[in-house]
Amino acid sequence: MATLKPYLAYKDSGLPWLGDVPAHWTQLSGRACYRERKVPNIGLQETTVLSLSYGQIVIKPVEKLHGLVPASFETYQIIDPGDIVVRPTDLQNDWNSLRFGLSQHRGIITSAYMCLHAEDVMTREYGHLLLHAYDLKKVFYGLGSGLRQNLDWRDFKYLPCLVPPLYEQAAIVRYLDHVDRRIRRYIRAKLKLIALLNEQKQAIIHQAVTRGLDPNVRLKPSGVEWLGEVPEHWIEHVIGQVAESLQTGPFGSQLHASDYVEGGIPVINPLHLRNGRILADTKFAVSSDTVERLSRHKLEAGDLVIGRRGELGRCGLVGIAEVGWLCGTGSMRLRPKSGFFHPQYLLLLLTSRGVREFLSLISVGATMENLNTSIVSRIHLPCPPMSEQEQIAIFVDQSSITMEQAIDHAQRQIALIREYRTRLIADVVTGKLDVRAAAAALPEEGEAAEAQDEAFEESTEPDADPDAAAEGESDGIIFADT
């Protein structure tokens, strides 16, 4: 990759966001490169339901077709292999999703999506890759109409499209596919490392908060399945007994997307809870007037914010810096009574493996694990003497330092390689780098290479990637067939 060079000759594209482009490339309008295709599923011709997920068109499992009956599939549209599917909705509120996918299947997908077909001037793979690169450059977020900025065919008709010669399109696709394979391998290996480190950390936490630090202490049955035996001198409490208040975040009808303002007071949802810490995002913030209107959800020092949707066990302790922030719709605020639990020890308990597994068993919701105050108030927790709680918190903190540093380092490496991949795709597809020679020098990667990649991914599949699950991230896969 380091040997890639610019082209020898460039011309002005006439567009600031494109800059100079290779002199031999053609610049055409969107209607010369794509056509809109809409084939209704009249008479239920097709029953295979497809979904656009993280830039891939996948077959939706039958068990996830909640609320849909066969008759409703007549309103869907038929998609064929090679079609480019576009999610055109809600540009105003969603800047993160990958909005374009190249289908490898025949099936049906919601009519709320657009279906584009590449014309003969470009291959279907390059046609998808060009739109994907524009998506990464956030080109489409200045387009769209309506209150929530939705795209339609008019936004694509006059879209400036870069069209290299067909042989060069093939080289670009081949090179970026090759790079993507290696980057995905790298990311999955790092995710496996993170999963192993988190598992090791959870084992230390579980042992400390359920058995204490004295290996010779006498034990007694707790009567609680996830706890097992606990030190004889410990007592137990349910959260309902030790909580001053337990409050879910505001209902969706109380907090709307239009209430969010850039740089306001942070709103804390499950995606902002990571490794016991609260990590604010400036995109999820509201005005002081909104906070006062929802003052019952304001956070105070010593509160614990619990994620009540998605992957359970996410929790963060409110410190001085977070005072006055707002508990979000997907979260719950626990305000403990004084004198029962040391804040750090309580945080360790609520994020421990045992509590996570317990919550998963009793949580409600058919499609997503979901908590309410009734469930949380019934959780049994072991309660050592306060001095012992402090010792356990200090021990876990010191034992976890090296693992936390390794996890943070791996996460930074993943973020950097994803950022690099995004920049590389944009630079190659917009002609800033010439990959023709590099693509020609690549070894052949046929079905054997794909099988090898699949085997590698299966062998390095972590049990869970909480950040990806909660934040809607993916490995940023470029091509639907990889």
N, C-alpha and C positions, 0 to 999 in steps of 0.2 A: 504493500500500500504506500509505503514511503517513497517509492520510485515513480508514482504517478505525476504526470506533468500536465500543464494546460495545453490546449490546442495551439497550433502555430498562428492561426489567423482568426480574428473575431470581428463581429459587427454589432452595432448598437441595436438592442431589441426594442428600444423606445419605451421600456417599462422599468421604473426604478427598482422594483422587486425582482426583476429578472437580470438586469444589467446587460453586460455584453454576452453574446452567445456565439458559438462556432459559426464561422462565415459560410460553411457549406450546409448548415442545417436550414430547414424550411420552417417558417412560422405561419401556422394556419389558425383559422378560427375553430372553435369547438365543434360547430356543426359540420365542418369538413372532416373531422377526426372521429366523431361519435354520432350515434343516433339513439334517440330514446326508444326503448322497446317496452311495451306493456301488453302482455298476453293474459287476459283474465282466466281464472280457473273455472270457467263455466262448465257445469255438469260434473264437477269434481274429477277432472281428467287426471290430476295428480294428487297424491295424499302424503308424499314425503315433505315434511315441514322443515324449512331451512331457517337459519338464524345468522345474523352478522355479529360475530363475537371477536373482539380484539383484532379487527382487520381480516378475519377469516370467515368464509361461508361454511358453516358446519350444519350437519343434520341434527335437528333438535330431538332429543330422546322423548319417547312417548310419555314417560312419567313426568315430564316438565311441561306438558301441554295443558296446564291447569286453566280451567274456565273456558276452554275452547271445545266446541262440538263440531262434528264433521260438516254440518250445514254452513258453519261460519267460514269454512275454507273456500267457499265459492267467491268470497270477496278478496281472496289472495291473488297474487299474480304468479305466473309460471316462469321459472328461471332455468336456463340451459347452461351447460358447461361453456365457459368463455365469456359469459355475461359479467359485467361489472356492476355490482350492487352498491348503491349510495344511500347512506342514512342522512337525509337532508334536513332533519328537524332540529330545532332548539340550539342554533348556533350561539345564541346570546348567553346561555347558561352553561354550556358544555364545551370547553376548549381542549379537552383531553382525549376524547374518544377517537379511535381510528375509524374514519367514516367511509372507507372504500374497501371492498373485498372482491376478489376474483373467484367466481364460482367454478368448482370442479364437478358439480353435481347437477342433475335435473331434479327439480322439486318446486315447491311453492314458498313464497315469502310474503310478508305483509305488504299490502298495496300502499302503505305509508312510505315505503322506500321507493327509490328510483332504480330503474334498470337501464344501463347504457351498453351499447354494443359498439366495439371499435370498428371503424371503417378500414378499407384496404390499405390506407396509407400507413398504418401502424399495426404491429402485432398486438394480440389481445393482452399479452404479458406486459409489453411496454406501455400500452394504453392504460392499464391499471397502475403501473409503476409511476407514470407521469402524474396522474391524479393523486396518488399516494404521496409523492414528493411535494406537490402543491399543498396537500393537506398538512404535511409536516411543517411547511413554511407558513402555515396559517393564512394562505391566500383567500380561502373561502369565507373567512370571518369578516371580511369587509363587504361581502355580498349578502344576498338573502333579503327577504321581505317579510312583512307582518310583524306582529308584536314580539314573536320569539325568533325572528330571523330564520325563516325556512328557505331552503334552496328549491328552485324548480328549473325546468329545462331552459328557461330564458337566461339563467345564470351561466349555463354551459354553452349556449349557442355562439356567443362572441368571446368565449374564454381564449386568450392567446395560448396556443399549444405549440411546443417545440417538437419538430418531427425530423429526427436524423434519418439517413438512409436505412433501409430495412436491415441490411447486414450489421449496421452499427447498433441498431436497436437490440438485435440479438446478442451482440457483445456486451452491451450495458446490462441486459437482463442476466446473462450468464455470470458476469463478474459480481454483480450485487448478490445474486443467489449464492455464489461461492462464499463471499464474505459473510453473508447472513448465517450460513451453516456454522461457520467457525465461531461467530459471536454467540450464537445460541448455545453452542457447546460450552463456551466459557461461562456464560451466565448461569447455565444449569449446574455446572460444577460449583460455582460460588454459592448458588442457592442451597445445594446439598451441604456444603460446608456450614452455612448459616444454620440450617436445620439441625445438624449434628451438634453445633455449639449451643443452640437453644435447648436441645434435649438434655445435654450435659448440665446446663444451668438449671433447668427445671428439676432434674434429679436432686441437685444440691438443695434447692429451695424446698422441695417436697419433704426430703429427709429432715431438714432443719425445723420446718414449721409443724411437723407432725410427731417428731421424736425428740426434738431438742438437740442440745450439743453434747450431753453426757451419754456416752455409749453404755454405761453401766446402770442407768436409771431404771427403776422398777416400772413396768408398764401395766396398764389396765385396759380392758375392752372399752371402746368409746361408744359402741352401739350405733355408730354411723359408718355405713359401708365404705365410703371413700376415705375415711380417716383410719379405720382399723384400730390398732392399739395406740394409746398415747401415754405419756408419763403419768404416773400415779397421782402426782400432786397437782396436775393441771385440771382446770374446770372447763366447761363448755357453755357457749352462749349461742343463741340464734340471733341473726342480724336484727330482727324486729325488736329484740330486747335492748340492744345496745345502740340503736339508731335514734338520734334526736329527730331526724326526718329522712324520708326516702321519697324522692321526687323525680318523676320522669320529666324529660324535656318537653318544651311546648309542642302542642299539636300542630300538624301541618297547616291547619286553618288559622293558627295564630302567628306563624312565621312563614312568610312567602319568599319566593326567589327575588321578588322586587324589593324586599327589605334589606338585601345584602348590599353593602357599599365597600369600596376599596379603601383599606387602611383604617377601618373602624374598629370597634371592640370585638375581639375574636369570639366566635361561636364554636363550641367544642363538640364535634361528632366523633363516632368511633374511629374514623381514619386519622384523627389527630392524637390517638392514644397509642403509644408505641413504647414497649419495654418499660412500662411504669411511668413514662414521661408524657407530658402534655406538650404537643408540638403544634403551635398555631399556624394557620394559613391565612394570609391577608385577603384571599379571595372569599373566605368564609368569615365575614365580619359585618356588624350592623352598627347603626348610629346609637348614640347615647339615649336618644328618645325611645328607640326600640327596646333597649335594655331596661329602661325605667318602666316601660309598658309591661315588660315580662320580668319584673323584678323578683318574682318568686323563684325564678330559675337562675339568679345570680350566684356566683361561686364565692365561697369564703375560704380562708386559709384553713387547711386541715380537712376540707371536703375531699371525697373521692368521687371521680367521674367514672362511671361504668358504661361500657358499650353494651347496648341491649339489642343490637341487631347484627346480623352477619355472624362472623366468627366470635364466639363468646370467650370471655376471659381477658378482654382488653380493659385496662383500668389505669388511671393516672391520679397522682396525688397533687392537690392544689397547694401551691406555695404562695409566697408573698407576691411574686410577679404576676400570678394568674387571678388575683383577687379582683372581683368585679366583672370578670368574663362571664359568658353565658353558656349554660348547659344546652346543647343542641337537641333537636328532635329525636335523633337516634341514640341518645345517651340518657343516663340516669344519674342523679346526684345523691350520694350517701353522705349525710352529715352525722358522724358518730358522737355519742355522748362521751364526755371526758371521764377518764379513770378506768376504762376497760381495756382499750387497746392502744399500743404505741402506733402512731400513724404508719411508719415504715413497715412494721410487722403486719399490720392489717393489709397494707398494699401487697405484701408478699403472699399472704393467704389468698386474697382475691384473684391474684394472677397465677396461682399455683396450678399444677397439673390436675390435682384432685378436684379442685373447685371447677375448673374448666370442664372436666368430664362429667361432673355432677350436673352442671348447668345444661350441658348438651342433652342429657337424658331427660330433664324435666322441662326444658324450654318448649314454648308453643310456636305454632306456625308451620304450615305444610311445606312452604317453599323456602323459608328462611328462618333460621333459629332466631327466636325473639323472646325477650325477657319483659316481665312486668314487676311491679313492686311486690305483689303477693308472692311470686316465686323467690325473689331475692330475700325477702324478709324471713323466709323459712330455712335459709342456709345455716347449718350448724358449723360453728368455728371453735377450734381449740384455743383456750385462753391461759397461757402461762402467767406467772407473776410478771409484773411490769419490768422489773430489772432483767429478767430472763428474755423477755421480748426484745429489749434493747440490745442485749448480747447477740441474739439470733440475727437481728437486722444488721448489726455491724459485721458479723461473721459472713453472712451472705454477700454483703457489699464488697468486702475484701476478697472473697473467693471468686467473685464474678468479674473483677476488674479486667483480668487478662482476656476472658471470653468476650466481654463487652467491647474491648478494644479491637479484637479480631473480627467481631461481627460488624462493627462500625466501618472497619477498613474494607471488608468484603462488600458492604453496601455501597461505599463510596466508589469502589472499583466497578460495580455494576452500573451505577449512575453515570460514571464517566464513559464506559464503553457504549451505553445506550445513547448518550449525547454524541459520541463520536459517530455512531452508526447513522443517527439522524442527519448530522452534518454531511457525512459521506454520500448518503442517498441524494440529498439536495444538490450537492456539488456535481455529482456525476450526471444526474438526470437533466440539470440545467446547463451542462456543458462546461463547467469550470475545470473539470479534470478529464483527461483522455484515457480511457481504459481499454482501447482496442488491442494494444500489444499485450497488456496484462491478461485480458480475456483469452487471447489466442494461446498464451503460454500455460493456461490452466490444464490440469489433467482432466480426462473424461470422468464425469460423475453421473453414472446411470442409476439403474435400480439398485445395484449392489451398494452404492454410496448412500442412497436413501435408506435402505434397510439397516446399514451400519449406523446411521444417524439415529434412527428410531430405537435401535438396541441401546445405543449410548444414552439416549434421553430416558429410556425406561430404567436403566441401571443407575441413573443419577437423579431420578425423580424424587424430590423431597416430599415428606409427608404433607406439608402445607407451606404455602407462601403467603403468610397473613397480609403482608403489605400489598401484594398484587391483588389478593381477594378483596381487600377492603377499599383500595383506592382505584380499582378499575384499571390497574396496570396489566400489561402482559409483556412477553418478551419482544413485543414490537415486530412480530413476524411479518415479513414483507409479502411472501407468496403463499397462496392458499394451498399449494401442493407440497409445501415443505414443513 
